[in-house]
Amino acid sequence: MMDFFYRCSECGKQFDITPDRMVCPSCSGKQKSDEPLRGILEVGIEGRLKKDWDTFDLLPVGKKYFPPIPVGNTPLWEPKNLRKETGFERLYIKDDSLNPTASLKDRASYLVAAFALREKIDDITVASTGNAASSMAGVGAAGGLNIRIFIPASAPEAKRVQALQYGAEVTEVDGNYDMAYDLSLEYTKQHGSLSRNTAYNPLTIEGKKTAALEIFRQLCKIVGGTVGKTVGKTAGGAPDYVFVPAGDGVILGGMYKGFEDLLQMGLMDRVPTLYAVQAAGSNAISYAFREGSFRPDYSSNTVADSIAVDIPRNGYHALKYLKKYDGRCVEVTDSEILSAQRRLASTSGLFAEPAASSALAGFLKTKDEIPSDSKVVLLITGNGLKDIGAALRGLSEKNP
């Protein structure tokens, strides 16, 4: 039997998991307008994991509450051509572009929707550059929920159309993601809906950890480890390096949380080295990791819209994990991202959006500092059809 609770990532204070609890009331009181969220809450776990556990056993909402839509269990590819080209025979691709709405964001939306259904909440509000919006709309449709979205008017049309097709109420914001985020929180406070805003709702981090749990289970099967026994038997399921696209830092925080949970449960003896891959034009976390603080009045500018943020809402939480487990940051240019997008598609048959392709770009930029016999996982977070304009730009750069 597992027990779940919220725990502040800054002061350590614990809280019950309730719809009205989003951030730590004490630590969030220190919040400044131009910095990442203070008082981020994590889901704490106590208890013993059963031998034949599955992902739902490590989530704070019972399996019966999840909407009838097949989120997760995405494949771990073994890209033969990329392995040959790079010399990494244990290179893997975790392909979350195959989630129902074609992005990893479905993992967070899935858990938030299950929580809303358990608590008998009908309305959910979210701000997004596109993927979280279309994700919450799609998963919400499967659960019979009402979804309201705040999205920048500049977001790729495909993502906006997705959300509308799923039946969401869409508010286009004449501004960037950060402005949409603030407006959505204001709406939530006035109208009483459940916020799915990334980092602000602790379940967004918790939902995204499931990608790490799946990678572990899949690698165990590939290398012959045993998923539910002792560390010695399961160590093979731990990757050595994982390349994670990073914008607001929630996917990064979620991946760390998943691996840390496995460590806590005695299923792994270490947390892998995670690379936070950021676009050079949206590098707030990388900058703070290097310089020790976040810059005020920073403006992002990158073709990779899904990781384009001025203020990374999960910045402090992500930095804490990077420092705790000796993580690394790498910045890649838009040109490197678009080149990696073409290379991933042409060698592996996987068409990823620019933000997702940054994982390969980051690996290609740093592979010489990694032993070639390492188990390396590239986390592919979204499908390329979500942003055809960026792909066309990449093709034109290749063929001027």
GINORTA-V839561 format. One line per field, one symbol per residue. burial: 1 if it has 9 or more other C-alpha atoms within 8 Angstrom, else 0. A space follows every 50 residues. Layout:
burial = ???
This chain:
burial = 01011111100000000000011100110010001111111110100010 00001000101000111000110101001001110001011111111111 11111111111111111100111111111111111111111110111111 11001101110111011101001001111110111001000011111111 11111111111111111111100011111010111111111111111111 11111111110110111100111111111111111111100001000001 01011111111111111110110010111111110111111111100100 11111111111110011000000111111111111110011001100000
